[in-house]
Amino acid sequence: MTWEQALAEAKDRSISGASDPGLMAALCDGTLQTIVGAVSPRLVWEGAQKRGLTTTQLAALAYGDPIAVSDLQWL
C-alpha cells in the first residue's frame, strides 16, 4: 500500500474501518505533527512501514522518543 492509498483509505473508511497502514497514515497526517513537530508525515509513515511498526508502536515512540520518530524519515 502506498502513502496515498493509506491516507485515502483512512479518509474514506474512517479511522475505525481503516487498516493499520491507513490508521498510521491518519496519525502521521494529523496528530503526529503536534506531538513530534516538524516532520514529513509521508516520510515518517514510509520509515515506520519499512521498520514494520504498528500504529500503536509508532504512537508510543512518538510520546516516548520524538527524535526516533524524526529519524524514521531517513530510512
C-alpha positions in Angstrom: 0.0 0.0 0.0 1.3 3.5 -0.8 1.0 6.6 1.3 -1.7 8.0 -0.9 -3.7 4.8 -0.8 -3.4 4.5 3.0 -4.4 8.2 3.5 -7.3 7.8 1.1 -8.5 4.6 2.9 -8.4 6.4 6.3 -10.5 9.3 4.9 -12.9 7.0 3.0 -13.4 4.3 5.6 -13.0 6.4 8.8 -10.5 5.6 11.4 -12.5 2.7 12.8 -12.7 0.9 9.5 -9.1 1.6 8.2 -6.3 -1.0 8.1 -3.3 -0.4 10.3 -1.4 1.4 7.4 -4.4 3.6 6.9 -4.7 4.3 10.6 -1.0 5.1 10.8 -1.3 7.5 7.8 -4.1 9.3 9.6 -1.9 9.6 12.7 1.1 10.8 10.7 -1.0 13.3 8.8 -2.6 14.8 11.9 -1.6 14.2 15.5 2.0 13.3 14.9 2.8 16.9 13.8 1.5 18.1 17.2 3.5 15.5 19.2 6.8 15.5 17.3 6.9 18.8 15.5 8.3 19.5 12.1 8.5 16.1 10.3 7.3 14.9 7.0 4.2 12.8 7.6 4.8 10.8 4.4 8.4 10.0 5.2 7.7 9.1 8.8 4.9 6.7 7.5 7.2 5.2 4.9 10.0 4.7 7.5 7.6 3.1 10.0 6.3 0.8 7.3 9.9 -0.2 6.4 10.6 -1.0 10.0 7.4 -3.0 10.4 6.0 -0.8 13.1 2.3 -0.8 14.0 0.3 2.3 14.6 0.4 1.6 18.4 4.1 1.2 18.3 4.6 4.4 16.4 2.3 6.4 18.7 4.2 5.0 21.7 7.5 6.0 20.1 6.2 9.5 19.4 5.3 10.1 23.0 8.5 8.4 24.3 11.2 9.3 21.8 10.3 12.1 19.3 13.8 12.1 17.9 13.5 8.4 16.9 10.3 9.3 15.1 12.1 12.1 13.2 14.8 9.5 12.4 12.3 7.4 10.6 12.2 10.0 7.8 15.7 8.9 6.7 15.3 5.2 6.4 
